[in-house]
Amino acid sequence: MPRQPKTYIKILEAALPLFAAYGYKGVAMRDIANAVGITAAALYNHFPNKEQLHLKALEYAFAKKVGNLSTLLEEGADSRARLHRFVLFWVESFGSDVILRSLLQRELADADPTRMKLLVEHIYQPVFDDVGGFIEEIANGLDPHLLFVSTIGLVMYHFEMSPVRQLIPGYHVEHESPEHLTQHIISLLHNGILSQP
């Protein structure tokens, strides 16, 4: 994302928790303007409509997280070490950023076709493009698309289930550790991936 004026960034940062808490339909442009401390007219000087603001807010939230993902997966380490970095990246991203996680959950629950298309084009596709080669390398004959989606799904569902998971017998505090969860997911993936003929 190119360098933007301070007010532009303040708007994005004010919009993110509102969209995470109330969803796209539950937030009005005046709510965001009030949160920033500007007029609605000033807000429209930066963003022509709520759809554009929402998309830019999602891009901003993801850019802060995924900006260095391709660097983490550069050649030089074996595939197991790179898989570990990839999974740990998602575990730490979703585990530490409640707003990002809530935004994605709301978008997936709403499933608005137009916003889904924008979400894929501007967020998921660039991430997949960055890691696609690595995913193909470790797929061992499996479908790289499904492996990418399944890996992220394994991570996200752990956090989505957190309030219930902690009440299920067998829960241990170490299940909250990013490293513990990463090792668990890698074990699941390797048992499936490496056992393929």
WOGI-V809342 format. One record per pair of residues at least 12 apart in sequence whose C-alpha atoms are under 8 Angstrom apart, sorted by the first residue. I is the first residue (numbers start at 1). J is the second residue. Records with the same first field share a line. If there is no record, write none. Layout:
I->J / J
This chain:
1->60 / 63
8->46
10->36
11->32 / 33 / 36 / 43
12->53 / 56 / 57 / 60
13->57
14->32 / 35 / 36
15->32 / 35 / 54 / 57
16->57 / 58 / 61 / 99 / 103
17->99
18->32
19->54 / 103
20->99 / 100 / 102 / 103 / 106
21->102
23->103 / 106 / 107
24->54
28->50
29->43 / 50
55->118 / 119
58->103 / 119 / 123
59->122 / 123
61->100
62->100 / 123
65->93
66->127
69->86 / 89 / 130 / 131
70->130 / 131
72->85 / 86
73->85 / 86 / 131 / 134
79->137 / 138
83->138 / 186
84->182 / 183 / 186
87->151 / 152 / 155 / 182 / 185 / 186
88->178 / 179 / 182
90->152 / 155
91->155 / 156 / 178 / 181 / 182
92->178
94->155 / 156 / 159
95->159 / 178
101->156
128->148
132->144
135->147 / 148
138->193
139->193
140->193 / 194 / 196
141->196
142->193
151->185 / 189
154->185
155->185
